């Protein structure tokens, strides 16, 4: 971690909600390396205390209580505190409305109360639902197919209203498939639901095989195609968003590489990177899984000046593999 700000950077103070989670922890690390002061607010319901980077202050608490912890000395908030399991949201939607929507309502009120006027929000490609075209642009229809996606879209609408009515400077970043690791920060989901760490669990011997849900999609090898973005590239977009945020505007940007990789391509790349066999188990399609989800990140390039620099799938998986092996040797 850098002890001083990078050239041309004015050190600022930020609150990172959900900063003990995967993406939040990597963004917090990038903020620290840029010379900023960081406070992480996380209730550890899905995050991990070990994920909070050294150098960040930590408050264990809920976003509903953000007013207790914010004050006018903060320059902005980066908001990652959300539940994000699509399947769980279908069977327990109230949990997602209470936390993702109700929690953000409380956070926005706290920001108004203390005059904190810059927000970067962790949104999602799930707001689009079944895509009508590929690659997906920000002007495509939003029609989420799960309460999770609907809760994130509701927050985007809330933020737009806040920007118009109260002058909030806000950027929502709609992620596609985030993967990889950065330093000591990587994926620690419990339960794990993301493809790359699940395949790595097979390589580590933690799982017998990887389920392939559907092999008859209209794609080159019959399996779903997704756009994978390295978590460090994602983090860099958040720092650029803080600079690009303008009072009274809610900017929405997709974040992805613009390239798609199929489930089978991911599995084969894991085999090559790890040198381990990865048995597959055929499984039926899952409801609501689109055949192809690929982002157009042209808006992020134009408005944020952002370009992903770690687009190679093997490199993304290699970083994730290094983190997974380290966790495997240190976790009881």
LUMDO-947708 format. One record per residue (C-alpha): residue number from 1; y, x, z. Coordinates in steps of 0.1 Angstrom, whole numbers. Example, Ala and Ser with C-alpha at 12.3 -4.5 7.8 and 13.67 -1.06 7.14 Angstrom:
<rs>
{1 {-45 123 78}}
{2 {-11 137 71}}
</rs>
This chain:
<rs>
{1 {0 0 0}}
{2 {35 12 -9}}
{3 {59 18 20}}
{4 {90 13 -1}}
{5 {99 -11 -29}}
{6 {92 -2 -65}}
{7 {121 10 -86}}
{8 {144 -19 -94}}
{9 {129 -42 -68}}
{10 {150 -57 -40}}
{11 {128 -62 -10}}
{12 {125 -98 1}}
{13 {106 -119 26}}
{14 {79 -144 16}}
{15 {55 -169 32}}
{16 {21 -170 15}}
{17 {2 -201 25}}
{18 {-35 -198 21}}
{19 {-31 -160 20}}
{20 {-65 -154 36}}
{21 {-82 -169 5}}
{22 {-93 -151 -27}}
{23 {-62 -154 -49}}
{24 {-37 -157 -20}}
{25 {-49 -124 -5}}
{26 {-46 -105 -38}}
{27 {-11 -119 -44}}
{28 {-1 -110 -8}}
{29 {-13 -74 -15}}
{30 {7 -72 -46}}
{31 {38 -84 -28}}
{32 {33 -57 -1}}
{33 {29 -30 -28}}
{34 {62 -41 -43}}
{35 {79 -35 -10}}
{36 {83 -71 2}}
{37 {77 -85 37}}
{38 {48 -109 38}}
{39 {37 -135 63}}
{40 {3 -152 57}}
{41 {-2 -188 70}}
{42 {-38 -199 68}}
{43 {-60 -221 90}}
{44 {-91 -201 80}}
{45 {-110 -233 71}}
{46 {-119 -217 38}}
{47 {-102 -183 40}}
{48 {-113 -152 59}}
{49 {-93 -132 84}}
{50 {-106 -101 69}}
{51 {-90 -111 36}}
{52 {-55 -108 49}}
{53 {-42 -75 36}}
{54 {-31 -48 61}}
{55 {7 -49 65}}
{56 {10 -87 63}}
{57 {19 -107 94}}
{58 {-7 -134 101}}
{59 {-3 -169 115}}
{60 {-34 -190 120}}
{61 {-21 -225 113}}
{62 {-20 -255 89}}
{63 {5 -261 62}}
{64 {13 -294 78}}
{65 {30 -273 106}}
{66 {49 -250 82}}
{67 {82 -261 97}}
{68 {73 -243 129}}
{69 {69 -210 111}}
{70 {95 -211 83}}
{71 {132 -201 89}}
{72 {162 -194 67}}
{73 {153 -157 66}}
{74 {125 -164 40}}
{75 {134 -159 4}}
{76 {105 -180 -9}}
{77 {70 -195 -5}}
{78 {39 -188 -25}}
{79 {16 -218 -20}}
{80 {-22 -214 -22}}
{81 {-34 -236 7}}
{82 {-56 -261 -10}}
{83 {-92 -273 -10}}
{84 {-106 -265 -44}}
{85 {-143 -277 -46}}
{86 {-145 -302 -75}}
{87 {-178 -316 -64}}
{88 {-167 -320 -28}}
{89 {-136 -338 -39}}
{90 {-156 -364 -57}}
{91 {-176 -374 -25}}
{92 {-148 -367 0}}
{93 {-115 -375 -19}}
{94 {-96 -383 12}}
{95 {-99 -347 24}}
{96 {-81 -335 -8}}
{97 {-53 -361 -6}}
{98 {-46 -353 31}}
{99 {-46 -315 27}}
{100 {-35 -308 -9}}
{101 {-10 -336 -12}}
{102 {-1 -344 24}}
{103 {1 -307 33}}
{104 {24 -299 4}}
{105 {46 -329 13}}
{106 {51 -313 47}}
{107 {57 -279 32}}
{108 {84 -291 9}}
{109 {101 -309 38}}
{110 {100 -277 58}}
{111 {115 -257 29}}
{112 {143 -283 26}}
{113 {149 -281 64}}
{114 {152 -244 64}}
{115 {170 -239 31}}
{116 {141 -220 15}}
{117 {146 -227 -22}}
{118 {120 -208 -42}}
{119 {84 -219 -46}}
{120 {55 -206 -67}}
{121 {26 -230 -67}}
{122 {-11 -224 -74}}
{123 {-20 -251 -98}}
{124 {-51 -254 -120}}
{125 {-65 -261 -155}}
{126 {-83 -290 -139}}
{127 {-51 -310 -143}}
{128 {-59 -313 -180}}
{129 {-94 -328 -176}}
{130 {-112 -331 -209}}
{131 {-91 -310 -234}}
{132 {-79 -327 -266}}
{133 {-73 -293 -283}}
{134 {-80 -256 -279}}
{135 {-63 -235 -268}}
{136 {-47 -258 -242}}
{137 {-9 -258 -240}}
{138 {13 -271 -212}}
{139 {23 -301 -234}}
{140 {-12 -313 -238}}
{141 {-21 -345 -219}}
{142 {-30 -343 -182}}
{143 {-60 -365 -174}}
{144 {-79 -349 -144}}
{145 {-115 -359 -140}}
{146 {-118 -352 -103}}
{147 {-98 -359 -71}}
{148 {-92 -322 -69}}
{149 {-75 -320 -103}}
{150 {-57 -352 -95}}
{151 {-44 -338 -62}}
{152 {-30 -307 -79}}
{153 {-14 -328 -107}}
{154 {2 -350 -80}}
{155 {17 -319 -63}}
{156 {31 -308 -97}}
{157 {48 -342 -100}}
{158 {61 -338 -64}}
{159 {75 -304 -72}}
{160 {93 -317 -103}}
{161 {110 -344 -82}}
{162 {120 -318 -56}}
{163 {135 -295 -82}}
{164 {155 -324 -98}}
{165 {167 -340 -66}}
{166 {172 -310 -43}}
{167 {176 -280 -66}}
{168 {143 -263 -58}}
{169 {135 -233 -80}}
{170 {98 -237 -88}}
{171 {70 -224 -110}}
{172 {35 -239 -112}}
{173 {9 -216 -125}}
{174 {-22 -234 -140}}
{175 {-51 -210 -137}}
{176 {-82 -210 -158}}
{177 {-112 -191 -145}}
{178 {-102 -163 -121}}
{179 {-126 -134 -115}}
{180 {-127 -98 -106}}
{181 {-115 -80 -74}}
{182 {-85 -59 -63}}
{183 {-89 -32 -37}}
{184 {-105 -48 -6}}
{185 {-97 -83 -18}}
{186 {-124 -103 -37}}
{187 {-142 -136 -38}}
{188 {-156 -148 -4}}
{189 {-163 -185 -10}}
{190 {-186 -204 13}}
{191 {-203 -221 -4}}
{192 {-199 -201 -36}}
{193 {-195 -222 -68}}
{194 {-180 -198 -93}}
{195 {-202 -184 -121}}
{196 {-195 -147 -119}}
{197 {-202 -142 -82}}
{198 {-232 -165 -84}}
{199 {-247 -144 -112}}
{200 {-239 -113 -91}}
{201 {-258 -128 -62}}
{202 {-288 -129 -84}}
{203 {-284 -92 -93}}
{204 {-281 -85 -55}}
{205 {-313 -104 -48}}
{206 {-295 -131 -28}}
{207 {-306 -158 -53}}
{208 {-338 -160 -74}}
{209 {-321 -172 -106}}
{210 {-289 -186 -121}}
{211 {-288 -222 -132}}
{212 {-275 -227 -167}}
{213 {-262 -263 -168}}
{214 {-267 -274 -204}}
{215 {-276 -254 -235}}
{216 {-268 -280 -261}}
{217 {-230 -279 -261}}
{218 {-212 -275 -295}}
{219 {-206 -238 -289}}
{220 {-221 -208 -306}}
{221 {-250 -204 -281}}
{222 {-250 -239 -267}}
{223 {-235 -231 -233}}
{224 {-200 -238 -219}}
{225 {-172 -215 -229}}
{226 {-145 -205 -203}}
{227 {-114 -183 -203}}
{228 {-117 -156 -176}}
{229 {-86 -139 -162}}
{230 {-86 -109 -138}}
{231 {-73 -117 -104}}
{232 {-49 -87 -105}}
{233 {-33 -100 -138}}
{234 {-30 -134 -121}}
{235 {-12 -118 -91}}
{236 {12 -100 -113}}
{237 {22 -133 -129}}
{238 {32 -147 -94}}
{239 {56 -118 -88}}
{240 {71 -124 -122}}
{241 {74 -161 -115}}
{242 {94 -154 -84}}
{243 {120 -137 -106}}
{244 {119 -163 -133}}
{245 {123 -193 -110}}
{246 {156 -211 -116}}
{247 {173 -236 -93}}
{248 {167 -272 -104}}
{249 {139 -263 -128}}
{250 {101 -267 -124}}
{251 {85 -244 -149}}
{252 {48 -249 -156}}
{253 {28 -220 -172}}
{254 {-9 -217 -181}}
{255 {-25 -184 -171}}
{256 {-55 -172 -192}}
{257 {-65 -146 -217}}
{258 {-67 -169 -246}}
{259 {-103 -159 -252}}
{260 {-135 -177 -242}}
{261 {-168 -164 -230}}
{262 {-199 -185 -228}}
{263 {-222 -188 -197}}
{264 {-248 -168 -215}}
{265 {-223 -141 -224}}
{266 {-213 -138 -188}}
{267 {-250 -135 -177}}
{268 {-258 -109 -203}}
{269 {-227 -89 -194}}
{270 {-237 -90 -157}}
{271 {-271 -76 -168}}
{272 {-255 -47 -186}}
{273 {-229 -39 -159}}
{274 {-253 -40 -130}}
{275 {-285 -28 -146}}
{276 {-304 -57 -129}}
{277 {-324 -85 -144}}
{278 {-309 -119 -140}}
{279 {-334 -147 -145}}
{280 {-321 -180 -158}}
{281 {-331 -216 -149}}
{282 {-324 -243 -174}}
{283 {-306 -273 -158}}
{284 {-291 -306 -171}}
{285 {-255 -308 -180}}
{286 {-231 -315 -151}}
{287 {-208 -345 -155}}
{288 {-173 -336 -165}}
{289 {-180 -301 -178}}
{290 {-160 -297 -210}}
{291 {-176 -276 -237}}
{292 {-146 -253 -241}}
{293 {-117 -245 -218}}
{294 {-94 -218 -232}}
{295 {-57 -213 -224}}
{296 {-27 -207 -244}}
{297 {-5 -184 -222}}
{298 {24 -183 -247}}
{299 {48 -200 -222}}
{300 {40 -174 -196}}
{301 {45 -146 -221}}
{302 {79 -161 -232}}
{303 {93 -172 -199}}
{304 {78 -148 -174}}
{305 {73 -117 -197}}
{306 {36 -117 -186}}
{307 {8 -102 -205}}
{308 {-27 -98 -191}}
{309 {-39 -62 -193}}
{310 {-75 -66 -180}}
{311 {-90 -89 -206}}
{312 {-123 -71 -210}}
{313 {-151 -92 -195}}
{314 {-172 -61 -186}}
{315 {-143 -47 -167}}
{316 {-137 -79 -148}}
{317 {-173 -81 -139}}
{318 {-175 -44 -129}}
{319 {-147 -49 -104}}
{320 {-164 -80 -90}}
{321 {-197 -61 -88}}
{322 {-181 -33 -69}}
{323 {-167 -57 -43}}
{324 {-199 -77 -41}}
{325 {-220 -46 -33}}
{326 {-195 -34 -7}}
{327 {-196 -69 10}}
{328 {-234 -69 8}}
{329 {-236 -36 28}}
{330 {-210 -47 54}}
{331 {-220 -83 59}}
{332 {-248 -90 84}}
</rs>
